[in-house]
Amino acid sequence: MTNDREPFYSPNRKPDPPRQPKPGEHLWTFIRGTNQQRAELRDFGESGVELQFYRDDAFVHGHRCETRALARLQSHGAFDVRRGGVLDPSGVVKGWAVERAARPLCALPGTDVCLSAGGDLVCHVAGPDSPDWRIGIEDPHDPTRVLAVVPVRTGAVATSGLAHRGGHVVDARTGQTFVMRGVNWPSFEYACHDGYGYSNTAGKRTVGPDAAGAATIVSWHINTVRIPLNQDCWLGEDKLPKFGTRSGYRRAVRKWVSILHRAGIAVVLDLHWSGPRGVVADGQRAMADDRSDDFWRSVARAFRRDRSVVFDLFNEPYSRFDPGGLSFDLTWACWRNGGCNAPRANIREPLDGNTFVTIGMQQMIDAIRSTGATQPIMVSGRDFGNDVSGWLANRPADGQLIASFHNYLSQPCNTVACWDATVAPVVAQVPVVSGEFGENDCKTSFVNTFMGWADQRDVGYLMWAWWLLPARSCTRQVLLRDVHGRPRSPNGKALKRHLAALAPRLSLRARGRQALDAAVEFRARCARRCTVRASSVLRLGKRGIRLEAVSAQLAAGRRRTLSLTIPRSARRAADAALRSGRPVSARLSVVASAGSMASHERLTVNLR
């Protein structure tokens, strides 16, 4: 994976004088401690990276690690020192570090050594009669199962998880922790039942599943949208959907998911309305039925290659009470394995004594995994998702689970003390997302307190709901004041204000009119350290030519010039357009990301 040569600097040799990086080269400087220990990391493209170590500005030693091309070739692209065009050696540095750390241990006579650094191992067997080291490879979907055992005498093993590690979801594009922060987008669960559409469509009082709607969502710095679905409309059973067809409903869902992805938004697909065989999916029921595994098997097949989708098994499992007391007790055993008799009536209907046999979370997980889908799966707690006290003790068998915790002011677990006692222990072991939350007392103290608590623990949260309702009461869970994305008080304003404070503040500058040249230049600045990615379309009248995107890391408060190359053929076309009197401009779309949060800005540069 790596090739680390001996130091090519003598300890007595003076270091090269400080210099600025050459074009195409990156220079990183790390300072640690008060005694000015410093390391400079220089990127020389395909030839590798070079490290020079200093103490009190005195040169100590240097190394060159020929990692880039070699790591990429030998791992078939799995490891590289660049990510998205930006120097990021985290994909190979652990292997390089553990290799160097193991050298003195391997030199000890008669000593067998196996040194691990976060999944990267170097092993050495000293004697010919010593047994091999046996390295077990964990099943990413079931941490209790070993997929394979690799025997090693003298060599190395590198491993990496795909979706979440420990208690965090990991963005596969960046390798960074991804915390879901966003909203619920209702109507796919009820519009197809009511017969007026597959979902709401854009209108004077409704937001629609289109590019304009996605752009409005992005303007709030939202990174995740949860979409509630209807089991019958997806399966085409019990005379649903009343509007259109089963295939039309599925296409509409896939199209909205695709539009959201193009806007940079992850999606949670949620089984919201369901009903057992012969009972229309017309509302929320206490637990999943014998068709819910069919639903998830079908949904998982449709999205198994979509790495930006998460599956939310069942919206809000609940026990049911009637005027005489508890009529259906959803135990943790039933929650996990099913087999109990739940009321056929939905949550808004009176109990009539009719029941159906439930299936549990484990059966739905098994249905998803049977399709080859490997995405994380959200599993909601009991008591309408508000009780996760027994989640860990009854967790289904799978290594890619996220605990879902619904959190409304009107629910029992609505205090910091309760969150610390019941939610925090779950956070320590698996990722946690509040699939729904909100406040209904015309104030914002509850949602603000919860978001602050969640941010400190990397707990995600998705507020209910991204819609407009005719009722003007401040007790309704409504985020939008109008279709243009203006927030409605109190919940909408609280969420938008909170996400804006978390997102990196991005400012862009460019000369009002640039001469047509080999590149379009602009300057970007983030208030705190961020990664900027810019894409652009060169507009030649009605014609558009897409330019290659560029990425860069920006230090906090430092303005940096970025250039998007204009290929020679595009320059010739642009020059011809200018000579004929047609306008030529570069329309830039710039995304600044810091952790899980992002800011989106647009800029038009006119060319002459």
Secondary structure, 3 states (H helix, E strand, C coil): CCCECCCCCCCCCCCCCCCCCCCCCEEEEEEECCCCEEEEEEECHHHCEEEEEEECCEEEEEEEECCHHHHHHHCCCCCCCEECCEECCHHHHHHHHHHHHHHHHHCCCCCCEEEEECCEEEEECCCCCCCCEEEEEEECCEEEEEEEEEEECEEEEECCCCCEECCEEECCCCCCECCCEEEECCCCCCHHHHCCCCCCCCCCCCCCCCHHHHHHHHCCCCCEEEEEEEHHHHHCCCCCCCCCCHHHHHHHHHHHHHHHHHCCCEEEEEEEECCCCCCCCCCCCCCCCCCHHHHHHHHHHHHCCCCCEEEECCCCCCCEEECCEEEECCCHHHHHHEEEEEECCCCCCCCCCCEEEEECHHHHHHHHHCCCCCCCEEEECECCCCECCCCCCCCCCCCCEEEECCEECCCCCCCHHHHHHHHHHHHCCCCEEECCEECCCCCCHHHHHHHHHHHHCCCEEEECCCCCCCCCCCCCCCCECCCCCCECCCHHHHHHHHHHHHCCCEEEECCCEECCCCEEEEEEEECCCEEEEEEEEEEECCEEEEEEEEEEEECCCCEEEEEEECCHHHHHHHHHHHHCCCCEEEEEEEEEEECCEEEEEEEEEEEC
